[in-house]
Amino acid sequence: MAKPMDTRRRIASTVLAASGALFGASACATDDGVPARDSVVVATQAAPASLDFTSTGGAAVPQAMMSNVYETLVRIDDTGTPQPFLAESWEESADGTTYTFHLREDVTFSDGTPFTAGTAAFSIDYVKNHWTNGLKKQMDAVEEAHALDSHTLVVTLAAPDPDWLWSMGTLTGAMMAPASIDRLATDPLGTGPYRVSSFRVGESIAFHARPDYWGGPVKSDAAIRYFDDSTAAVNALRTGDADVVWAMQAPQLLDALPEDITVDIGTTNGEVLFSMNNNRAPFDDPDVRRAAAYAIDRDAINAVVYNGLATDTGGAPVPPTDPWYTGENFYPFDPDRARALLAGRTPEVTITVPNLAYAQTASELIYSQLADVGFRVRLETVEFPAVWLNDVLNGHDYQASLVAHVEPRDLGMLFGNPDYYLGYDSAAVRAALADGDREAAVKTIMADAGALTLANAPNVVLYAPGVGGLNPNVVTDALELRRVEK
C-alpha cells in the first residue's frame, strides 16, 4: 500500500538531506574534465560505456551525441514529421524510391572539414556496411547513395519505405566525417554545436561549444553528468552542481522538492519491457509467457515506480505517439487466468535486473506477482550498462529481464530479428513489418506474448531556479544541450 503523501514527503526529505553532503561545490570544476559553473550541466542516469553507437545499442550514447555532436539531414518535429535541417530541401520521386537532397553550403565538421554530399553518402554507406547496432536495419531500404555534386545527394531505395526518411532524423541518419571513424568511441567528429572535450566512463561527458558552428553562436560549454540513482541527481541540482535533471526516475521524490525547482513532465518512446527469453525454458513455452503477462499488475507498477505518471499501453511495445497505437489492453491483470495457463506447473525463473532504480523497484513487485501464481522466482542484480549489455543483450544468457527500450519506432528491431536478445521468431510478424502493417504485427506479437511492456515511461525534467528551455517530450534520441536557457 502506498504511504500517505505527507509521509512520502518526510521520507524523501530525509534521504535528500542525508545524502546532500556527498556533493561539494567542486563537482563541476574544470580540472576533472567537467565545465565550470557558468556552463550548462545536465544530470541523468545510465551512463554510456563508450561514445560509439554504431556498435552499441541503448539510448545513452545517442542521447548524448545526437544534436550535440552529430546532426542529420532532416529533423523530426513534435508531430513526427521530418523537417529540413542539414538538407535545406528535398524532392521525392513519384514512385517513392528516389530522394534528392539539397544540402546547406555553410556546414563544417568540428575539425574544419566541409560537410558535403560525398560525406553524407559515406555516412549512409557506413551504416549499411559497417554498423553492428541492430538499428542499422533502418538503412536496409537504401540501394545506393551518391553525390550528384558537392551539395546534391541522391538516395535510391530498393522499394518505397514510408519510414526511411523519418529514420534519417534519428541516430542512423547521423552525418559522420570519414576522419572520425577511428575515434568514434572517445572523440567523434560531427557537424553539431559541440565537440567532446572530456569523456569519463561512468561519470561525465563534457562538451566544448564550437565558435564556428553553422547554426550560430552557442552560449556556453555543457556537460552531462551521470548518477547511480535519482536521489544523487536531485541533490546535485539542489546544491548547484547541476542545472537540469533529465529523465528523473524516482517520481516519488517530487513531493520533497523545494518550491523554486521547476518540474516538467513529458512523454517518451520508452517501453519498459519485461523481456522473456523465447529461446530458453520456461519462456520457450508461449503459455508460460502468457501466464507471466496475466500475472503482472501493470497498474501497481505504474503507481509505485512512476507515481502513476506513466502510460499503460496494454502491454504492447508501442508508445501512444506512434500512429499504429490502438490502446487495446492485451493482458489485463488476471492471476486466475495465469494459474490456469500454468496448469499446476511451478516454473523456475531468474530475473536478471539491471542496477537501475526503476528496474530494481519494478522487479520486486514482479517477484511477488509471479510467485503468487506459481512461479519460483529469483532476482539477480547486474551492473548496467557493462554487465547487462554483455550478458543479456549480447550474450542472451538470461531467462527474464526488464529494461526501458527508448529507441524510437524500434518494433522491427525488437521483434523482427530472431537473433535479437528476445529470441522472438515469427515469420508472420516479419512479413507484416515488411508490408508496413505494424498494427497486424503488434497483434501477433501480443498473441504470442513475445514480451510485455510494463509501462511507457514518463520523462520527468527538473530545473534549477532560472533555468529552462528543453522540450520534455522525447521524440527521437537527442538531449539537445544548447536549448537549455540559464
C-alpha positions in Angstrom: 0.0 0.0 0.0 1.3 3.5 -0.9 2.3 5.7 2.0 0.2 8.9 2.5 1.7 11.9 0.7 2.9 13.7 3.9 4.8 10.5 4.9 6.4 10.2 1.5 7.4 13.8 1.7 9.2 13.3 5.1 11.0 10.2 3.9 12.2 11.8 0.7 13.3 14.9 2.5 15.3 12.9 5.0 17.0 10.9 2.2 17.9 14.0 0.3 19.2 15.8 3.3 21.3 12.8 4.4 23.0 12.4 1.1 23.5 16.1 0.3 27.0 16.1 1.8 28.2 13.8 -0.9 28.2 16.6 -3.5 30.5 19.5 -2.9 31.0 22.7 -4.9 34.0 21.3 -6.7 31.9 18.7 -8.6 31.9 20.9 -11.7 35.5 22.1 -11.6 37.4 22.2 -14.8 40.3 20.1 -13.6 38.1 17.0 -13.6 37.0 17.5 -17.2 33.6 18.9 -16.4 32.9 22.5 -17.3 32.7 25.2 -14.6 29.5 26.5 -13.1 28.8 29.0 -15.8 28.4 26.1 -18.2 25.2 24.1 -18.7 25.3 20.8 -16.6 22.6 18.2 -17.0 22.3 15.3 -14.6 20.9 12.0 -15.6 21.4 8.2 -15.1 22.5 5.2 -17.2 26.0 6.3 -18.3 27.3 5.0 -21.7 30.4 2.7 -21.8 31.6 4.4 -25.0 30.6 7.1 -27.4 30.2 4.8 -30.3 26.6 3.9 -31.0 27.4 2.3 -34.4 28.3 -0.9 -32.4 26.4 -0.5 -29.2 22.7 -0.5 -28.6 20.8 1.5 -26.0 19.8 5.1 -25.5 22.6 6.7 -23.5 25.1 7.2 -26.4 22.7 8.8 -29.0 21.1 10.8 -26.2 24.5 12.5 -25.6 25.8 12.6 -29.2 22.8 13.4 -31.3 22.1 17.1 -31.9 25.2 17.9 -29.8 28.0 16.3 -31.8 26.1 14.7 -34.7 23.3 16.2 -36.9 21.1 14.8 -39.6 19.7 15.7 -43.0 16.2 16.2 -41.5 14.8 16.9 -38.1 11.7 15.2 -36.6 9.3 17.7 -35.1 6.8 17.0 -32.3 4.3 15.6 -34.7 6.7 13.0 -36.0 7.2 14.9 -39.3 10.6 15.3 -41.0 11.7 18.9 -41.4 14.7 20.5 -43.3 18.0 20.6 -41.4 21.4 19.9 -43.0 19.3 19.4 -46.1 17.6 22.6 -46.9 15.1 20.9 -49.1 14.5 17.6 -51.0 12.3 16.0 -53.7 10.8 12.6 -53.6 10.2 10.7 -56.9 6.6 9.8 -57.8 7.2 6.1 -57.1 8.8 6.9 -53.7 12.1 5.3 -54.5 14.4 8.3 -55.1 15.2 11.2 -52.8 17.2 14.2 -54.0 18.6 16.3 -51.1 19.9 19.8 -51.5 22.4 20.4 -48.7 23.4 23.5 -46.9 26.6 25.0 -48.2 27.9 26.6 -44.9 28.3 23.5 -42.8 31.6 22.1 -41.5 32.6 19.3 -39.2 34.3 20.2 -35.9 37.7 19.6 -37.4 37.0 22.3 -40.0 36.5 20.0 -43.0 33.4 20.8 -45.1 30.2 18.7 -44.9 29.3 17.7 -48.5 27.1 15.3 -50.4 30.1 13.0 -50.5 30.4 12.8 -46.7 26.6 12.3 -46.5 26.8 9.4 -48.9 29.7 8.0 -46.9 27.6 8.2 -43.7 24.7 6.3 -45.2 27.0 3.6 -46.7 28.8 3.3 -43.3 25.5 2.4 -41.6 24.8 -0.3 -44.2 28.2 -1.9 -44.4 29.8 -1.4 -41.0 27.4 -0.8 -38.2 26.6 -3.7 -35.9 23.9 -1.9 -33.9 20.6 -3.6 -34.6 19.1 -0.3 -35.7 21.2 -0.5 -38.9 18.1 -2.3 -40.3 16.6 1.1 -40.8 19.0 1.7 -43.7 18.2 -1.7 -45.4 15.9 0.1 -47.8 18.8 2.0 -49.4 20.1 0.6 -52.7 22.5 3.5 -53.4 23.6 6.9 -52.1 25.7 9.1 -54.3 26.8 12.7 -54.7 25.4 14.4 -57.8 27.6 17.4 -57.0 29.2 18.7 -53.8 25.8 19.7 -52.3 23.3 17.5 -54.0 22.8 14.0 -52.6 20.7 11.3 -54.4 19.5 8.3 -52.4 17.8 5.4 -54.2 15.7 2.9 -52.3 15.1 -0.6 -53.5 11.4 -0.2 -52.8 9.2 2.6 -51.2 9.7 2.7 -47.5 7.4 5.1 -45.6 9.7 5.1 -42.5 13.1 5.7 -44.2 13.0 9.5 -44.3 11.8 9.6 -40.7 14.7 7.3 -39.6 17.1 9.8 -41.2 16.2 12.2 -38.4 17.5 9.7 -35.8 20.9 8.2 -34.9 21.0 6.1 -38.1 21.0 9.4 -40.0 23.9 10.8 -38.1 26.3 12.5 -40.5 29.9 11.4 -39.7 33.2 12.6 -41.1 35.4 9.8 -42.6 38.2 11.0 -40.4 36.1 10.3 -37.3 35.7 6.6 -37.8 38.8 5.6 -35.9 37.8 7.8 -32.9 34.1 7.2 -32.6 34.4 5.7 -29.1 36.2 8.7 -27.5 36.4 11.8 -29.7 33.9 11.8 -32.6 33.6 14.5 -35.2 30.3 15.9 -36.3 28.6 19.0 -37.6 26.9 19.8 -34.3 27.3 22.7 -32.0 29.7 20.9 -29.6 32.8 18.8 -29.7 33.6 16.3 -26.9 36.3 17.8 -24.6 36.3 15.0 -22.0 34.7 11.6 -21.6 35.0 9.9 -18.2 33.3 6.4 -18.4 30.5 6.2 -15.9 30.9 9.8 -14.7 30.5 12.5 -17.3 30.8 13.8 -20.8 32.0 17.4 -21.2 31.3 19.4 -24.4 33.1 22.4 -25.8 31.0 24.9 -27.7 32.1 25.4 -31.3 32.8 29.0 -32.2 32.4 28.1 -35.9 29.0 26.3 -35.6 27.0 26.9 -38.7 23.8 27.4 -36.7 25.2 30.5 -34.9 26.9 31.1 -31.5 26.4 28.6 -28.7 26.1 30.4 -25.4 28.2 28.1 -23.2 30.0 24.8 -22.8 28.0 21.9 -21.5 28.2 18.6 -19.7 26.2 15.6 -18.9 26.9 14.1 -15.5 25.8 10.5 -14.7 24.5 9.4 -11.3 23.7 5.9 -10.0 20.3 7.0 -8.6 17.8 9.8 -8.7 18.5 11.0 -5.2 22.1 11.8 -6.1 21.0 13.6 -9.3 18.4 15.6 -7.4 21.0 16.5 -4.8 23.3 17.8 -7.5 20.5 20.1 -8.6 19.8 21.3 -5.1 23.4 22.0 -4.3 24.1 23.9 -7.6 26.2 21.1 -9.2 23.6 20.7 -11.9 21.2 22.9 -13.7 18.8 20.2 -15.0 17.9 16.7 -14.0 16.8 14.9 -17.2 14.7 11.7 -17.1 14.5 11.6 -13.3 13.5 8.0 -12.5 12.1 8.4 -9.0 8.9 10.5 -9.2 8.2 9.8 -5.5 10.9 12.4 -4.8 8.8 15.1 -6.4 6.8 15.9 -3.2 10.0 16.8 -1.4 11.4 19.3 -3.8 11.8 23.0 -2.9 9.2 25.2 -4.5 11.7 27.0 -6.6 12.6 23.9 -8.6 10.5 23.6 -11.8 9.0 20.3 -12.7 8.2 19.5 -16.3 6.7 16.1 -17.4 6.7 14.9 -21.0 6.2 11.7 -23.0 8.9 9.2 -24.1 9.4 6.4 -26.5 10.5 4.3 -23.6 8.8 1.0 -23.4 9.8 -0.6 -20.1 10.0 -4.1 -21.3 9.7 -7.3 -19.3 11.7 -9.4 -21.6 11.3 -13.2 -21.6 13.9 -15.2 -23.5 11.8 -17.0 -26.1 14.7 -19.4 -26.6 15.2 -20.6 -23.0 12.9 -22.5 -20.7 10.5 -21.8 -19.2 9.7 -18.9 -21.6 10.2 -21.0 -24.8 6.6 -22.1 -24.0 4.1 -19.4 -25.1 1.6 -20.4 -22.4 4.2 -19.7 -19.7 4.9 -16.3 -21.3 1.1 -15.6 -21.4 0.8 -16.6 -17.7 3.5 -14.2 -16.7 1.8 -11.4 -18.7 -1.5 -12.0 -16.9 0.2 -12.3 -13.6 1.8 -8.9 -13.7 -0.2 -6.0 -12.3 1.0 -3.1 -14.5 -1.2 -0.5 -12.7 0.6 -1.3 -9.5 4.0 -1.0 -11.1 3.0 2.4 -12.6 1.7 3.6 -9.2 4.8 2.5 -7.2 7.6 3.2 -9.8 6.2 6.2 -11.6 3.6 7.7 -9.2 1.0 6.9 -11.8 2.7 9.3 -14.4 3.5 6.5 -16.9 1.2 5.4 -19.7 -0.2 1.9 -19.8 0.0 0.6 -23.4 -2.0 -2.5 -22.7 1.2 -4.5 -22.6 2.1 -3.7 -26.2 5.5 -2.3 -27.2 4.1 0.8 -28.9 4.2 4.3 -27.4 1.0 6.2 -27.7 2.7 8.7 -30.1 3.1 6.1 -32.8 0.3 6.1 -35.4 -0.3 2.3 -35.0 -1.1 2.6 -31.3 -4.6 1.2 -30.7 -5.0 1.4 -26.9 -6.1 -2.2 -26.7 -5.4 -3.9 -23.3 -3.9 -7.2 -24.4 -3.1 -8.6 -21.0 -5.4 -7.3 -18.2 -4.3 -8.3 -14.7 -5.8 -11.7 -14.2 -4.0 -14.0 -11.7 -6.6 -16.8 -12.0 -6.1 -17.0 -15.7 -2.3 -17.1 -15.2 -2.7 -20.0 -12.8 -4.9 -21.8 -15.3 -2.3 -21.4 -18.1 0.4 -22.8 -15.8 -1.9 -25.8 -15.0 -0.2 -26.7 -11.8 3.4 -26.2 -13.1 5.9 -24.2 -11.0 8.4 -22.8 -13.5 11.7 -21.6 -12.0 12.7 -18.2 -13.3 15.7 -16.0 -12.6 15.1 -12.3 -13.5 18.4 -10.6 -14.4 17.8 -7.0 -13.2 20.0 -4.0 -14.2 21.0 -1.8 -11.3 18.7 1.0 -12.3 16.2 2.4 -9.8 13.1 1.8 -11.8 14.1 -1.7 -12.7 15.0 -2.6 -9.1 11.7 -1.4 -7.8 9.6 -3.0 -10.5 11.4 -6.3 -10.2 10.4 -6.6 -6.5 6.8 -6.2 -7.4 7.1 -8.6 -10.3 8.8 -11.1 -8.0 5.7 -11.1 -5.7 3.2 -11.2 -8.5 4.8 -14.1 -10.4 5.3 -16.0 -7.1 1.6 -15.5 -6.3 0.5 -17.5 -9.4 3.0 -20.4 -9.0 6.4 -19.2 -10.4 9.5 -19.9 -8.4 11.4 -16.6 -8.8 14.9 -15.4 -8.1 16.2 -11.9 -8.6 19.8 -11.3 -9.8 21.1 -7.8 -9.9 23.8 -6.9 -12.5 25.7 -3.7 -13.4 24.2 -1.6 -16.1 25.4 -1.0 -18.8 28.5 -3.2 -18.9 27.4 -6.5 -17.5 23.8 -6.2 -18.6 24.8 -5.5 -22.2 27.4 -8.3 -22.2 25.3 -11.0 -20.6 21.7 -10.2 -21.6 21.7 -8.0 -24.7 24.7 -9.5 -26.4 25.2 -12.9 -24.7 21.4 -13.8 -24.5 22.4 -15.5 -21.2 19.3 -14.9 -19.2 15.7 -16.1 -18.7 13.9 -12.8 -17.9 14.9 -9.2 -17.5 13.5 -5.7 -17.7 14.8 -2.5 -19.1 13.5 0.6 -20.9 13.9 0.4 -24.7 13.8 4.1 -25.7 14.9 3.9 -29.3 12.0 5.4 -31.3 10.0 3.2 -33.6 12.0 0.1 -32.6 9.3 -2.5 -33.2 11.3 -4.1 -36.0 14.5 -4.2 -34.1 12.8 -5.8 -31.1 10.6 -8.4 -32.8 11.7 -8.6 -36.5 15.1 -10.2 -35.8 15.1 -13.8 -34.4 18.8 -13.2 -33.4 17.9 -10.3 -31.1 18.1 -10.9 -27.4 14.4 -11.6 -27.0 14.7 -14.6 -29.3 11.3 -13.9 -30.8 10.9 -15.7 -34.1 7.7 -15.1 -36.2 7.6 -15.2 -40.0 4.1 -13.6 -39.8 5.5 -10.6 -37.9 8.4 -10.2 -40.2 6.0 -10.3 -43.2 3.7 -7.7 -41.6 6.6 -5.4 -40.8 7.9 -5.7 -44.4 4.4 -4.8 -45.6 4.3 -1.8 -43.3 1.3 -3.3 -41.4 2.6 -2.6 -37.9 -0.9 -3.0 -36.3 -1.1 -6.6 -37.5 2.5 -7.2 -36.3 1.6 -5.9 -32.8 -1.4 -8.1 -32.6 0.6 -11.2 -33.5 3.4 -10.3 -31.1 0.9 -9.8 -28.2 -0.9 -13.1 -29.0 2.4 -14.8 -28.7 3.3 -12.8 -25.6 6.7 -12.2 -27.2 7.4 -9.7 -24.4 5.4 -7.5 -22.1 5.5 -3.7 -21.8 5.1 -2.8 -18.2 4.6 0.9 -18.9 5.5 3.7 -21.3 7.8 5.7 -19.1 7.2 9.4 -18.5 10.0 12.0 -18.9 10.4 13.9 -15.6 12.6 17.0 -16.0 13.7 19.2 -13.1 15.2 22.7 -13.5 17.1 24.8 -11.0 15.8 28.3 -10.5 16.2 30.5 -13.6 16.8 27.5 -15.9 14.5 26.1 -18.7 14.3 25.6 -22.4 14.3 21.9 -23.0 11.4 20.1 -24.7 10.2 17.4 -22.2 8.7 15.2 -24.9 11.3 12.7 -26.2 10.6 12.5 -29.9 13.9 10.9 -31.2 17.2 10.2 -29.5 18.6 13.5 -28.6 19.1 15.6 -25.5 19.7 18.9 -27.1 22.0 20.8 -24.7 22.2 24.1 -26.5 18.4 24.6 -25.9 19.0 24.9 -22.1 18.4 28.6 -21.1 20.4 29.6 -18.0 
